[in-house]
Amino acid sequence: MKTRTTPERAVGSQRRLPQLLVRDVPQDVVEALKRRAAGHGRSAEAEHRIILEEALCAGRAGFWERAAKLRAETRGHPLSNSTDLIRQDRDER
């Protein structure tokens, strides 16, 4: 039985990821990408991946740092029952 390889199916020990093709990119943009990649010691393809990740996943990168900071700021503060806090707020109005 023959099966087709999908992006989710493992090939050997590596997982195959989807590909992205960008058409009609202006020549000056391609040249700028290549210069930037060379400056970072990467291929243009690797640089393109990093640019996409930074642009589209920026909020996700700092989540754990923000969570750790919040835990540190609230460490030692007693937890309150939210029902009591809501009731107190309503009574003060």
N, C-alpha and C positions, 0 to 999 in steps of 0.2 A: 504494500500500500504506500502511495506517495503522498507526502504532506507538504503544504506550502509553508515557508518560513514567514512568520509575521513579526512585527517589531517587538512583541512581547515574548516571543519564543527564544529561548537561549540557543546560541550557536557556540558549540564547544563549551568553554567556561565563561564566555562573555555574552552579555545581553545585547541584543541588537536594538538600537534606538532609532526613532523616526528621523527622516531627513527633511531638510527644508531647502527649497530652491527659490532663489530670489532673481527675478528677471528684470531686464531693462534698468539696471543700475548705472547711473552716469559714470563715465570714465574717471572723473575727478574724485568721486566718492570711492571707487575701487582703489585708486592710487593712494588716497588718504588712509584707507583701511590697511593697505600693504605697508605703508610707512609706519603707521601706529603699531602694527604687528611686529615689524622688524625692530622697532624701538623697545618692544617688550620681549624680544627673543622668541616669538611664537609664529606659527603659520597664520596666514590670513583667515583660514577656516577657524582655528582656535580663537583668534581675536574676535571674530564675528560671534562665536558662541558666547564669549565673555561679555561682549557688548549687549547682546540680547538678554542674558541672565541679569546683568546689572540694571538694565532698563525695566525689565518686566517683573523681577523678583526682589526688588530693593527692600520692601517692607518685611519680607520674610527673613532676610539675613540677620537683622538685629533683634528678632523676637526674643531669643533666649537671654541676650544681654539685658534687654528691658525687663524681662520677667525676673531675672536675678536681682536687678536694681530695686524693683518693687518689693521683692521679698525682704531684701536688706532694710529698706526704709520702713517696712511695717513689722519687722521682727520685734517681739516683746510687747506689741500693742494687743490688748485683750480683744477677743472677738466679741461682737455684740449681736444680739438677735435682731435681724432686720425688721421683724414685725414691731418690736419695741421702738426702734428708731423711727419707723414710719408713723407710728401712733404718736410719738413725741412731737414729730414735725407737724402733724395735723393739728395737735392740741395747741401748738404755739401760734397758729394762724389766727 
